[in-house]
Amino acid sequence: QVQLVESGGGLVQAGGSLRLSCAASGSIYRIYSMGWFRQAPGKQREFIAAITGAGSTNYADSVEDRFTISRDNAKNTVYLQMNSLKPEDTSVYLCAARRSNEQWTFWGQGTQVTVSS
């Protein structure tokens, strides 16, 4: 099993920035990629960004010019730098991991991000 713990959420004004962190522990060998999703009340879970062990990244169109995903392999931690935040970015942000390029298997509990207008 892999345990994922997110941190860094909070309340920020529109136009501001936040950096989320996701620390992985447990059986972290052979993790293919880690990613970030978000889910607002009453809405479907939405893919935000992902990064492979080799450092390849991909983003949702809605955040590509504003968010940056990165990882520190020595710390088993993935980050999501969020800039130019908008009220519509308000959501619970969840970290995820998978061992192959298929379904996301491991999930964190999420961290709340609230952007005020």
MMTF fields as JSON, N, C-alpha, C and O atoms, coordinates in Angstrom:
{
  "mmtfVersion": "1.0.0",
  "mmtfProducer": "UNKNOWN",
  "numBonds": 467,
  "numAtoms": 468,
  "numGroups": 117,
  "numChains": 1,
  "numModels": 1,
  "chainsPerModel": [1],
  "groupsPerChain": [117],
  "chainIdList": ["A"],
  "bondAtomList": [4, 2, 8, 6, 12, 10, 16, 14, 20, 18, 24, 22, 28, 26, 32, 30, 36, 34, 40, 38, 44, 42, 48, 46, 52, 50, 56, 54, 60, 58, 64, 62, 68, 66, 72, 70, 76, 74, 80, 78, 84, 82, 88, 86, 92, 90, 96, 94, 100, 98, 104, 102, 108, 106, 112, 110, 116, 114, 120, 118, 124, 122, 128, 126, 132, 130, 136, 134, 140, 138, 144, 142, 148, 146, 152, 150, 156, 154, 160, 158, 164, 162, 168, 166, 172, 170, 176, 174, 180, 178, 184, 182, 188, 186, 192, 190, 196, 194, 200, 198, 204, 202, 208, 206, 212, 210, 216, 214, 220, 218, 224, 222, 228, 226, 232, 230, 236, 234, 240, 238, 244, 242, 248, 246, 252, 250, 256, 254, 260, 258, 264, 262, 268, 266, 272, 270, 276, 274, 280, 278, 284, 282, 288, 286, 292, 290, 296, 294, 300, 298, 304, 302, 308, 306, 312, 310, 316, 314, 320, 318, 324, 322, 328, 326, 332, 330, 336, 334, 340, 338, 344, 342, 348, 346, 352, 350, 356, 354, 360, 358, 364, 362, 368, 366, 372, 370, 376, 374, 380, 378, 384, 382, 388, 386, 392, 390, 396, 394, 400, 398, 404, 402, 408, 406, 412, 410, 416, 414, 420, 418, 424, 422, 428, 426, 432, 430, 436, 434, 440, 438, 444, 442, 448, 446, 452, 450, 456, 454, 460, 458, 464, 462],
  "bondOrderList": [1, 1, 1, 1, 1, 1, 1, 1, 1, 1, 1, 1, 1, 1, 1, 1, 1, 1, 1, 1, 1, 1, 1, 1, 1, 1, 1, 1, 1, 1, 1, 1, 1, 1, 1, 1, 1, 1, 1, 1, 1, 1, 1, 1, 1, 1, 1, 1, 1, 1, 1, 1, 1, 1, 1, 1, 1, 1, 1, 1, 1, 1, 1, 1, 1, 1, 1, 1, 1, 1, 1, 1, 1, 1, 1, 1, 1, 1, 1, 1, 1, 1, 1, 1, 1, 1, 1, 1, 1, 1, 1, 1, 1, 1, 1, 1, 1, 1, 1, 1, 1, 1, 1, 1, 1, 1, 1, 1, 1, 1, 1, 1, 1, 1, 1, 1],
  "groupList": [{"groupName": "GLN", "atomNameList": ["N", "CA", "C", "O"], "elementList": ["N", "C", "C", "O"], "formalChargeList": [0, 0, 0, 0], "bondAtomList": [1, 0, 2, 1, 3, 2], "bondOrderList": [1, 1, 2], "singleLetterCode": "Q", "chemCompType": "L-PEPTIDE LINKING"}, {"groupName": "VAL", "atomNameList": ["N", "CA", "C", "O"], "elementList": ["N", "C", "C", "O"], "formalChargeList": [0, 0, 0, 0], "bondAtomList": [1, 0, 2, 1, 3, 2], "bondOrderList": [1, 1, 2], "singleLetterCode": "V", "chemCompType": "L-PEPTIDE LINKING"}, {"groupName": "LEU", "atomNameList": ["N", "CA", "C", "O"], "elementList": ["N", "C", "C", "O"], "formalChargeList": [0, 0, 0, 0], "bondAtomList": [1, 0, 2, 1, 3, 2], "bondOrderList": [1, 1, 2], "singleLetterCode": "L", "chemCompType": "L-PEPTIDE LINKING"}, {"groupName": "GLU", "atomNameList": ["N", "CA", "C", "O"], "elementList": ["N", "C", "C", "O"], "formalChargeList": [0, 0, 0, 0], "bondAtomList": [1, 0, 2, 1, 3, 2], "bondOrderList": [1, 1, 2], "singleLetterCode": "E", "chemCompType": "L-PEPTIDE LINKING"}, {"groupName": "SER", "atomNameList": ["N", "CA", "C", "O"], "elementList": ["N", "C", "C", "O"], "formalChargeList": [0, 0, 0, 0], "bondAtomList": [1, 0, 2, 1, 3, 2], "bondOrderList": [1, 1, 2], "singleLetterCode": "S", "chemCompType": "L-PEPTIDE LINKING"}, {"groupName": "GLY", "atomNameList": ["N", "CA", "C", "O"], "elementList": ["N", "C", "C", "O"], "formalChargeList": [0, 0, 0, 0], "bondAtomList": [1, 0, 2, 1, 3, 2], "bondOrderList": [1, 1, 2], "singleLetterCode": "G", "chemCompType": "PEPTIDE LINKING"}, {"groupName": "ALA", "atomNameList": ["N", "CA", "C", "O"], "elementList": ["N", "C", "C", "O"], "formalChargeList": [0, 0, 0, 0], "bondAtomList": [1, 0, 2, 1, 3, 2], "bondOrderList": [1, 1, 2], "singleLetterCode": "A", "chemCompType": "L-PEPTIDE LINKING"}, {"groupName": "ARG", "atomNameList": ["N", "CA", "C", "O"], "elementList": ["N", "C", "C", "O"], "formalChargeList": [0, 0, 0, 0], "bondAtomList": [1, 0, 2, 1, 3, 2], "bondOrderList": [1, 1, 2], "singleLetterCode": "R", "chemCompType": "L-PEPTIDE LINKING"}, {"groupName": "CYS", "atomNameList": ["N", "CA", "C", "O"], "elementList": ["N", "C", "C", "O"], "formalChargeList": [0, 0, 0, 0], "bondAtomList": [1, 0, 2, 1, 3, 2], "bondOrderList": [1, 1, 2], "singleLetterCode": "C", "chemCompType": "L-PEPTIDE LINKING"}, {"groupName": "ILE", "atomNameList": ["N", "CA", "C", "O"], "elementList": ["N", "C", "C", "O"], "formalChargeList": [0, 0, 0, 0], "bondAtomList": [1, 0, 2, 1, 3, 2], "bondOrderList": [1, 1, 2], "singleLetterCode": "I", "chemCompType": "L-PEPTIDE LINKING"}, {"groupName": "TYR", "atomNameList": ["N", "CA", "C", "O"], "elementList": ["N", "C", "C", "O"], "formalChargeList": [0, 0, 0, 0], "bondAtomList": [1, 0, 2, 1, 3, 2], "bondOrderList": [1, 1, 2], "singleLetterCode": "Y", "chemCompType": "L-PEPTIDE LINKING"}, {"groupName": "MET", "atomNameList": ["N", "CA", "C", "O"], "elementList": ["N", "C", "C", "O"], "formalChargeList": [0, 0, 0, 0], "bondAtomList": [1, 0, 2, 1, 3, 2], "bondOrderList": [1, 1, 2], "singleLetterCode": "M", "chemCompType": "L-PEPTIDE LINKING"}, {"groupName": "TRP", "atomNameList": ["N", "CA", "C", "O"], "elementList": ["N", "C", "C", "O"], "formalChargeList": [0, 0, 0, 0], "bondAtomList": [1, 0, 2, 1, 3, 2], "bondOrderList": [1, 1, 2], "singleLetterCode": "W", "chemCompType": "L-PEPTIDE LINKING"}, {"groupName": "PHE", "atomNameList": ["N", "CA", "C", "O"], "elementList": ["N", "C", "C", "O"], "formalChargeList": [0, 0, 0, 0], "bondAtomList": [1, 0, 2, 1, 3, 2], "bondOrderList": [1, 1, 2], "singleLetterCode": "F", "chemCompType": "L-PEPTIDE LINKING"}, {"groupName": "PRO", "atomNameList": ["N", "CA", "C", "O"], "elementList": ["N", "C", "C", "O"], "formalChargeList": [0, 0, 0, 0], "bondAtomList": [1, 0, 2, 1, 3, 2], "bondOrderList": [1, 1, 2], "singleLetterCode": "P", "chemCompType": "L-PEPTIDE LINKING"}, {"groupName": "LYS", "atomNameList": ["N", "CA", "C", "O"], "elementList": ["N", "C", "C", "O"], "formalChargeList": [0, 0, 0, 0], "bondAtomList": [1, 0, 2, 1, 3, 2], "bondOrderList": [1, 1, 2], "singleLetterCode": "K", "chemCompType": "L-PEPTIDE LINKING"}, {"groupName": "THR", "atomNameList": ["N", "CA", "C", "O"], "elementList": ["N", "C", "C", "O"], "formalChargeList": [0, 0, 0, 0], "bondAtomList": [1, 0, 2, 1, 3, 2], "bondOrderList": [1, 1, 2], "singleLetterCode": "T", "chemCompType": "L-PEPTIDE LINKING"}, {"groupName": "ASN", "atomNameList": ["N", "CA", "C", "O"], "elementList": ["N", "C", "C", "O"], "formalChargeList": [0, 0, 0, 0], "bondAtomList": [1, 0, 2, 1, 3, 2], "bondOrderList": [1, 1, 2], "singleLetterCode": "N", "chemCompType": "L-PEPTIDE LINKING"}, {"groupName": "ASP", "atomNameList": ["N", "CA", "C", "O"], "elementList": ["N", "C", "C", "O"], "formalChargeList": [0, 0, 0, 0], "bondAtomList": [1, 0, 2, 1, 3, 2], "bondOrderList": [1, 1, 2], "singleLetterCode": "D", "chemCompType": "L-PEPTIDE LINKING"}],
  "groupTypeList": [0, 1, 0, 2, 1, 3, 4, 5, 5, 5, 2, 1, 0, 6, 5, 5, 4, 2, 7, 2, 4, 8, 6, 6, 4, 5, 4, 9, 10, 7, 9, 10, 4, 11, 5, 12, 13, 7, 0, 6, 14, 5, 15, 0, 7, 3, 13, 9, 6, 6, 9, 16, 5, 6, 5, 4, 16, 17, 10, 6, 18, 4, 1, 3, 18, 7, 13, 16, 9, 4, 7, 18, 17, 6, 15, 17, 16, 1, 10, 2, 0, 11, 17, 4, 2, 15, 14, 3, 18, 16, 4, 1, 10, 2, 8, 6, 6, 7, 7, 4, 17, 3, 0, 12, 16, 13, 12, 5, 0, 5, 16, 0, 1, 16, 1, 4, 4],
  "groupIdList": [1, 2, 3, 4, 5, 6, 7, 8, 9, 10, 11, 12, 13, 14, 15, 16, 17, 18, 19, 20, 21, 22, 23, 24, 25, 26, 27, 28, 29, 30, 31, 32, 33, 34, 35, 36, 37, 38, 39, 40, 41, 42, 43, 44, 45, 46, 47, 48, 49, 50, 51, 52, 53, 54, 55, 56, 57, 58, 59, 60, 61, 62, 63, 64, 65, 66, 67, 68, 69, 70, 71, 72, 73, 74, 75, 76, 77, 78, 79, 80, 81, 82, 83, 84, 85, 86, 87, 88, 89, 90, 91, 92, 93, 94, 95, 96, 97, 98, 99, 100, 101, 102, 103, 104, 105, 106, 107, 108, 109, 110, 111, 112, 113, 114, 115, 116, 117],
  "secStructList": [7, 3, 3, 3, 3, 3, 3, 7, 7, 3, 3, 3, 3, 6, 6, 7, 7, 3, 3, 3, 3, 3, 3, 3, 3, 3, 1, 7, 6, 6, 7, 7, 3, 3, 3, 3, 3, 3, 3, 7, 6, 6, 1, 7, 7, 3, 3, 3, 3, 3, 3, 3, 6, 6, 7, 7, 3, 3, 3, 7, 6, 6, 6, 6, 6, 6, 3, 3, 3, 3, 3, 3, 6, 6, 6, 6, 3, 3, 3, 3, 3, 3, 7, 1, 7, 7, 4, 4, 4, 7, 3, 3, 3, 3, 3, 3, 3, 3, 1, 1, 1, 1, 7, 7, 7, 3, 3, 7, 7, 7, 3, 3, 3, 3, 3, 3, 7],
  "xCoordList": [0.828, 0.0, 0.867, 2.006, 0.285, 0.952, 0.073, -1.128, 0.672, -0.057, 0.336, 1.511, -0.664, -0.448, -1.056, -2.212, -0.282, -0.752, -0.529, 0.604, -1.627, -1.548, -1.452, -1.895, -0.869, -0.825, -0.678, -0.372, -0.902, -0.674, -1.923, -1.833, -3.085, -4.303, -4.604, -3.946, -5.605, -5.994, -6.861, -7.4, -6.989, -7.802, -6.868, -5.911, -7.153, -6.321, -7.217, -8.272, -6.812, -7.569, -7.304, -6.258, -8.258, -8.094, -6.814, -6.514, -6.072, -4.796, -3.613, -2.464, -3.88, -2.82, -2.283, -2.654, -1.391, -0.714, -0.75, -0.825, -0.695, -0.544, 0.335, 0.382, 1.028, 1.769, 1.295, 1.384, 0.796, 0.362, 1.506, 2.323, 1.542, 2.529, 1.814, 0.743, 2.414, 1.879, 3.05, 3.908, 3.072, 4.14, 3.677, 2.615, 4.49, 4.178, 5.006, 6.175, 4.385, 5.099, 4.523, 3.503, 5.19, 4.734, 5.462, 6.659, 4.756, 5.349, 5.438, 4.699, 6.351, 6.408, 7.25, 7.366, 7.848, 8.636, 7.706, 6.528, 8.219, 7.486, 6.271, 5.349, 6.258, 5.201, 5.508, 6.589, 4.55, 4.754, 4.57, 5.376, 3.527, 3.3, 2.463, 1.781, 2.543, 1.731, 1.012, 1.483, -0.115, -0.891, -1.771, -1.873, -2.395, -3.346, -4.691, -4.774, -5.723, -7.094, -7.786, -7.258, -8.96, -9.767, -11.228, -11.67, -11.96, -13.38, -14.121, -13.889, -15.018, -15.874, -17.194, -17.567, -17.907, -19.2, -20.149, -20.359, -20.715, -21.685, -21.095, -21.83, -19.768, -19.116, -18.27, -17.906, -17.968, -17.117, -15.666, -15.23, -14.944, -13.523, -12.84, -13.121, -11.948, -11.324, -9.811, -9.181, -9.245, -7.796, -7.165, -7.662, -6.052, -5.35, -3.985, -3.685, -3.17, -1.804, -1.222, -1.666, -0.212, 0.474, 1.94, 2.319, 2.755, 4.183, 4.674, 4.34, 5.471, 6.018, 7.326, 7.859, 7.817, 9.098, 10.246, 11.254, 10.079, 11.104, 10.97, 11.827, 9.887, 9.715, 8.81, 8.655, 8.213, 7.262, 5.981, 5.484, 5.464, 4.277, 3.165, 3.411, 1.948, 0.811, -0.204, -0.292, -0.963, -1.864, -3.24, -3.393, -4.223, -5.531, -5.429, -4.668, -6.193, -6.142, -6.479, -5.952, -7.348, -7.827, -6.764, -6.933, -5.668, -4.654, -3.263, -2.333, -3.084, -1.748, -0.857, 0.349, -1.408, -0.592, -0.433, 0.25, -1.061, -1.051, -0.48, 0.067, -0.599, -0.164, 1.076, 1.246, 1.934, 3.129, 3.274, 3.259, 3.414, 3.641, 5.125, 5.788, 5.634, 7.041, 7.169, 6.234, 8.34, 8.532, 9.957, 10.901, 10.078, 11.378, 11.484, 10.919, 12.206, 12.269, 12.949, 12.617, 13.882, 14.582, 13.64, 13.822, 12.637, 11.668, 10.358, 9.438, 10.272, 9.027, 7.837, 6.772, 8.035, 7.018, 6.765, 7.689, 5.499, 5.079, 4.455, 3.775, 4.694, 4.193, 3.282, 3.398, 2.385, 1.576, 1.623, 1.0, 2.359, 2.427, 1.27, 1.145, 0.435, -0.751, -0.649, -0.605, -0.613, -0.521, -1.771, -2.54, -1.96, -3.108, -4.409, -5.202, -4.609, -5.784, -7.071, -7.127, -8.094, -9.405, -10.434, -10.216, -11.536, -12.578, -13.022, -13.364, -13.018, -13.439, -12.423, -12.696, -11.264, -10.296, -10.623, -9.996, -11.594, -11.992, -12.454, -13.344, -11.836, -12.139, -11.333, -10.465, -11.631, -10.746, -9.751, -10.138, -8.486, -7.438, -6.896, -6.51, -6.877, -6.466, -5.214, -5.072, -4.323, -3.127, -3.414, -4.156, -2.83, -3.034, -1.736, -0.83, -1.666, -0.486, -0.933, -1.987, -0.114, -0.421, 0.869, 1.917, 0.78, 1.965, 2.112, 3.124, 1.126, 1.221, 0.452, -0.164, 0.49, -0.202, -1.667, -2.208, -2.277, -3.696, -4.438, -4.28, -5.218, -6.047, -5.215, -4.196, -5.708, -5.102, -5.575, -6.773, -4.611, -4.919, -4.941, -5.758, -4.033, -3.867, -4.268, -3.952, -4.964, -5.494, -5.227, -5.242, -4.982, -4.902, -6.277, -7.275, -6.319, -7.596, -8.026, -9.206, -7.111, -7.456, -7.154, -7.087, -6.976, -6.758, -7.62, -7.679, -8.275, -9.215, -8.475, -7.61, -8.83, -8.344, -9.554, -10.469, -9.556, -10.647, -10.084, -9.192, -10.617, -10.166, -11.297, -12.364, -11.072, -12.102, -11.977, -10.884, -13.124, -13.124, -12.949, -12.926],
  "yCoordList": [-1.191, 0.0, 1.248, 1.255, 2.287, 3.587, 4.586, 4.68, 5.313, 6.35, 7.717, 7.998, 8.543, 9.876, 10.906, 10.784, 11.901, 12.94, 14.303, 14.703, 15.006, 16.332, 17.411, 17.226, 18.522, 19.69, 20.936, 20.851, 22.082, 23.338, 24.064, 25.172, 23.464, 24.152, 25.318, 25.507, 26.096, 27.226, 28.204, 27.898, 29.385, 30.455, 31.494, 31.939, 31.868, 32.85, 33.731, 33.29, 34.951, 35.855, 35.54, 34.999, 35.886, 35.702, 36.395, 37.514, 35.719, 36.233, 35.775, 35.96, 35.182, 34.73, 33.366, 32.793, 32.854, 31.585, 30.689, 31.158, 29.41, 28.405, 27.287, 27.05, 26.605, 25.41, 24.239, 24.254, 23.237, 22.015, 21.002, 20.963, 20.197, 19.121, 17.803, 17.755, 16.737, 15.396, 14.48, 14.208, 14.015, 13.125, 11.679, 11.312, 10.868, 9.451, 8.599, 8.886, 7.553, 6.612, 5.215, 5.035, 4.24, 2.863, 2.194, 2.41, 1.394, 0.633, 1.494, 1.293, 2.452, 3.448, 3.02, 3.757, 1.824, 1.351, 1.135, 0.825, 1.293, 1.052, 1.952, 1.602, 3.089, 4.048, 4.64, 5.186, 4.529, 5.012, 6.527, 7.23, 7.01, 8.45, 8.882, 8.079, 10.161, 10.778, 11.97, 12.58, 12.292, 13.364, 14.086, 13.722, 15.112, 15.915, 15.949, 16.091, 15.818, 15.946, 16.946, 17.321, 17.364, 18.188, 17.815, 17.348, 18.032, 17.726, 18.743, 18.873, 19.465, 20.429, 19.756, 18.769, 20.277, 19.682, 19.597, 20.576, 18.419, 18.24, 18.1, 18.024, 18.064, 17.956, 16.693, 16.114, 16.282, 15.109, 15.445, 16.593, 14.406, 14.578, 14.955, 14.376, 15.926, 16.488, 16.31, 16.624, 15.81, 15.681, 17.067, 17.918, 17.286, 18.557, 18.409, 19.085, 17.538, 17.405, 16.082, 15.515, 15.589, 14.363, 14.46, 15.216, 13.681, 13.641, 12.209, 11.548, 11.731, 10.385, 10.405, 11.463, 9.215, 9.115, 9.701, 10.136, 9.705, 10.282, 11.784, 12.435, 12.337, 13.78, 14.305, 15.518, 13.425, 13.88, 14.359, 13.745, 15.462, 16.063, 16.23, 16.316, 16.273, 16.676, 17.371, 17.106, 18.263, 19.152, 19.197, 18.942, 19.529, 19.867, 21.226, 22.091, 21.404, 22.671, 23.853, 24.95, 23.635, 24.744, 25.305, 26.397, 24.57, 25.029, 25.101, 25.537, 24.694, 24.496, 25.734, 25.601, 26.904, 28.122, 28.7, 29.708, 28.065, 28.644, 27.715, 28.178, 26.418, 25.437, 24.702, 24.488, 24.323, 23.553, 22.4, 22.596, 21.197, 20.023, 19.687, 19.793, 19.278, 18.889, 17.816, 17.555, 17.199, 16.159, 16.182, 16.541, 15.788, 15.62, 14.145, 13.702, 13.387, 11.949, 11.588, 10.574, 12.398, 12.113, 12.206, 11.522, 13.057, 13.256, 12.519, 12.578, 11.821, 11.128, 12.077, 11.726, 13.259, 14.305, 14.922, 15.158, 15.176, 15.857, 17.19, 17.295, 18.192, 19.535, 20.012, 19.577, 20.905, 21.583, 23.072, 23.539, 23.797, 25.248, 25.852, 25.644, 26.591, 27.165, 28.688, 29.288, 29.299, 30.748, 31.295, 30.557, 32.592, 33.273, 32.54, 32.258, 32.243, 31.462, 32.231, 33.454, 31.481, 32.029, 31.425, 30.339, 32.108, 31.529, 30.137, 29.289, 29.903, 28.59, 27.491, 26.32, 27.847, 26.84, 26.299, 25.346, 26.902, 26.431, 24.99, 24.648, 24.143, 22.717, 21.987, 22.569, 20.715, 19.825, 19.247, 18.702, 19.373, 18.878, 17.573, 17.486, 16.566, 15.233, 14.786, 15.012, 14.156, 13.556, 12.105, 11.437, 11.615, 10.233, 9.639, 10.357, 8.308, 7.603, 6.312, 5.757, 5.853, 4.593, 3.895, 4.526, 2.576, 1.799, 1.545, 1.001, 1.93, 1.757, 2.882, 3.706, 2.912, 3.967, 3.594, 3.659, 3.211, 2.82, 3.561, 4.774, 2.875, 3.577, 4.053, 3.472, 5.124, 5.658, 4.817, 4.634, 4.313, 3.308, 3.862, 3.463, 4.779, 5.272, 6.751, 7.546, 7.079, 8.432, 8.974, 8.239, 10.277, 10.956, 11.405, 11.184, 12.033, 12.488, 13.823, 14.167, 14.571, 15.85, 17.032, 16.911, 18.165, 19.419, 20.501, 20.599, 21.297, 22.299, 23.541, 24.077, 23.976, 25.246, 26.131, 25.745, 27.302, 28.248, 29.564, 30.158, 30.008, 31.252, 32.255, 32.036, 33.339, 34.36, 35.417, 35.717, 35.968, 36.979, 38.382, 39.349],
  "zCoordList": [0.0, 0.0, 0.0, 0.467, -0.537, -0.567, 0.18, -0.071, 1.077, 1.797, 1.231, 0.996, 1.022, 0.467, 1.417, 1.821, 1.761, 2.666, 2.029, 1.759, 1.795, 1.189, 2.269, 3.402, 1.887, 2.753, 1.883, 0.694, 2.499, 1.807, 1.349, 0.82, 1.541, 1.149, 2.069, 3.092, 1.692, 2.523, 1.772, 0.708, 2.343, 1.766, 1.145, 1.779, -0.084, -0.779, -1.631, -2.088, -1.843, -2.708, -4.175, -4.534, -5.0, -6.444, -6.908, -6.492, -7.768, -8.239, -7.412, -7.814, -6.267, -5.383, -5.764, -6.788, -4.908, -5.17, -3.943, -2.808, -4.195, -3.151, -3.695, -4.902, -2.792, -3.179, -2.338, -1.11, -3.017, -2.351, -2.355, -3.276, -1.317, -1.222, -1.007, -0.402, -1.508, -1.31, -0.969, -1.809, 0.261, 0.717, 0.609, 1.113, -0.054, -0.244, 0.708, 0.963, 1.225, 2.093, 1.893, 1.227, 2.477, 2.316, 1.162, 0.97, 0.405, -0.702, -1.953, -2.917, -1.921, -2.994, -4.175, -5.154, -4.098, -5.234, -6.42, -6.242, -7.595, -8.838, -9.018, -9.754, -8.364, -8.68, -10.043, -10.264, -10.956, -12.319, -12.394, -13.004, -11.784, -11.819, -10.61, -9.974, -10.328, -9.29, -9.883, -10.843, -9.315, -9.909, -8.913, -7.742, -9.424, -8.651, -9.365, -10.585, -8.572, -9.03, -8.11, -7.063, -8.519, -7.621, -7.771, -8.821, -6.7, -6.712, -5.879, -4.677, -6.528, -5.856, -5.511, -6.145, -4.514, -4.132, -5.32, -6.035, -5.516, -6.587, -7.968, -8.952, -8.059, -9.368, -9.441, -8.418, -10.648, -10.844, -10.53, -10.619, -10.163, -9.927, -11.237, -12.286, -11.163, -12.352, -12.29, -11.281, -13.359, -13.458, -13.59, -14.327, -12.858, -12.921, -13.572, -14.556, -13.031, -13.531, -13.061, -12.062, -13.799, -13.42, -13.802, -14.697, -13.107, -13.393, -13.215, -12.232, -14.175, -14.083, -13.29, -12.952, -13.01, -12.325, -13.131, -12.575, -14.442, -15.321, -15.472, -16.069, -14.927, -14.963, -16.061, -16.201, -16.839, -17.86, -17.192, -16.248, -17.698, -17.089, -18.107, -19.31, -17.613, -18.441, -17.547, -16.348, -18.158, -17.434, -18.099, -19.294, -17.283, -17.828, -18.511, -18.079, -19.567, -20.31, -19.409, -19.597, -18.439, -17.61, -16.676, -16.134, -16.479, -15.533, -16.136, -15.457, -17.376, -17.925, -17.831, -17.623, -17.974, -17.951, -16.549, -16.365, -15.557, -14.21, -13.15, -12.149, -13.357, -12.348, -12.851, -14.051, -11.912, -12.238, -11.259, -10.044, -11.799, -10.969, -10.988, -12.02, -9.829, -9.737, -8.67, -7.913, -8.624, -7.618, -7.099, -7.804, -5.843, -5.21, -4.854, -3.855, -5.667, -5.469, -4.149, -3.536, -3.721, -2.474, -1.278, -0.271, -1.406, -0.326, -0.584, 0.231, -1.724, -2.09, -2.022, -1.516, -2.532, -2.428, -3.796, -4.574, -4.065, -5.274, -4.878, -3.857, -5.692, -5.41, -6.535, -7.681, -6.185, -7.186, -6.871, -5.918, -7.672, -7.547, -8.321, -9.528, -7.636, -8.256, -8.218, -7.143, -9.378, -9.504, -10.169, -10.786, -10.036, -10.667, -10.363, -11.261, -9.113, -8.728, -8.972, -8.843, -9.327, -9.622, -8.668, -8.133, -8.454, -7.581, -8.045, -7.22, -9.347, -9.853, -9.573, -9.836, -9.046, -8.616, -7.225, -6.762, -6.571, -5.245, -5.317, -6.095, -4.492, -4.536, -3.47, -2.82, -3.303, -2.553, -3.556, -4.589, -3.24, -4.123, -3.56, -2.394, -4.418, -4.006, -4.751, -5.953, -4.021, -4.589, -4.914, -4.193, -5.995, -6.399, -6.925, -7.347, -6.889, -7.405, -8.084, -7.772, -9.01, -9.689, -10.068, -10.21, -10.231, -10.557, -12.058, -12.498, -12.826, -14.273, -14.93, -14.254, -16.233, -16.964, -17.154, -18.258, -16.075, -16.128, -15.028, -14.886, -14.274, -13.301, -12.108, -11.736, -11.548, -10.338, -9.161, -8.943, -8.415, -7.398, -5.98, -5.15, -5.723, -4.356, -4.29, -5.175, -3.222, -3.076, -1.679, -0.691, -1.622, -0.342, 0.112, -0.574, 1.271, 1.837, 1.266, 1.332, 0.714, 0.103, 1.0, 2.223, 0.369, 1.079, 0.418, -0.808, 1.238, 0.732, 0.254, 0.946, -0.929, -1.463, -1.723, -2.452, -1.133, -1.316, -1.836, -1.23, -2.964, -3.578, -3.509, -4.081, -2.821, -2.657, -3.758, -4.237, -4.14, -5.218, -4.664, -5.425]
}
